[in-house]
Amino acid sequence: MKYIVVTGGVMSGLGKGITIASIGRNLKNKGYKVTAIKIDPYINIDAGTMSPYQHGEVFVLRDGGEVDLDLGNYERFLDTELTRDHNITTGKVYQEVIAKERRGDYLGKTVQIIPHITNEIKNKIRKVAARSGADVCLIEIGGTVGDIESMPFLEAVRQMHREEPSENIVFIHVTLVMEDLQGEQKTKPTQHSVKELRALGLSPEVIVTRSKTPLQESAKEKIALFCDVPQELVISAHDAGDIYEVPLEIEEQGLTTQLMKHLRLESGVDDGGWREMVARMKSTTDEVKLAIVGKYTNLEDSYLSILEAVKHGGIDNACRVEVNMVEAETLEEDLVEVEKLKQYDGILIPGGFGGRGTEGKMLAIKFARENDIPFLGICLGMQLAVIEFARNVANLENANSTEFDEDTPYPVIDILPEQTGVADMGGTMRLGDYDAILKEGSFATKLYGTNYIVERHRHRYEVNPEFVDRLESFGIVFSGKNKNRMEIAEIPGKRFFFASQFHPEFKSRPGRPSPPFKGLVRAMCKYRKEREVQ
């Protein structure tokens, strides 16, 4: 097994995830099988109980693992499916070590950070790498060098460096290069970051610099000199027009060749597929406007997978999608804001939890339905579409979800039966892959091109089966089902009115878009052309 370990310095949020995903993409382009592990030093077992404002969206894996959004980037760039074991947290490590201690596995010993915690970290890394059957395992250590919570993980990979043959492991340090008011790039923070890394016994073979503009030659020379790395291994990861251009930028600087040389991997021939996809993306001329009506609009990372899936749909339809975030509560406060939705070619209601903003989202759904604007609802978006239809079409006054109103006379959305009485919040929702049978002749079947699908889920509430027949008698169709669970709702005769209980964005890939997002953008493009003719 070959390991590439990526650490970060100066500040968090530099883009280590995109860097490691781009390196993996380039190695995959050369014909190698690649897997990736994200290490998060927080004590949470997983990301499931954290607000999107903490770390961005919670990404859901096929086995139901609720993980950091970087694993979403790994899956999209590498076009692979990972598992919960590919996300290692401090919480998971300590939970396992304490469980072993209680069982008596360490009987007679004092359990300590070294060797017990570090051994557990190394064991988890090696088990995941081995099970994946990959040629190369990428490891991203979250946080910033110098953070106290990262220390056990850095010590663990230091030990791995000692234990593995030198040609089997390489260290990359991602750091920030800032500019002063005169535009001069300052390398001192990078130098201090590498110095701190060395104090821990780690010396990076490659330094990847994040900067607004391409790294100047003088700055590159200084970093190479003071950080003791060859100049050709100081890589500029300056701001790109789009994240999918990053693999091409670092490839042009020879990083892949240098890594393969260090790891003694034979050079393969690039199939060029990624380059072609990026060229298609950059050559799009048509443009449509999409409104995402949500409650976490101040942080776009809260809807990262949705934004990427929209982009994938745009690439496939040769159309660029301009996305505007609309705060749901502003629609509740001012109906004039609802009328402004006329300017958009499509409206999307994402998932979420809690009652804040739900009435505003339903106003947007009603506006889309009545004005026949292409609409996509996801998870909570589907539930709210059903509530809006129940209230305003099926005449079920005050219909609601029991999540928001336990005393509603028409609980068209209710808690999943197996969720009743669940006390723990972490990892207890309906999570991960579930299949669905699609109704013959439905729009959903045309969209997917099959009547059997598997998609990822993350929810506690669902459409109440007791109201399905009554609602369908008014025209809505539940065209996808998992036994008696409603997975898809659509309204026939509309340009595009589609809602899913699952999260199709989690399986969307550049070059292989999710069918609902591909269909939404196609409908938006057609709608835009119709409006231009009028």
Disulfide bonds with the S-S distance in Angstrom:
none
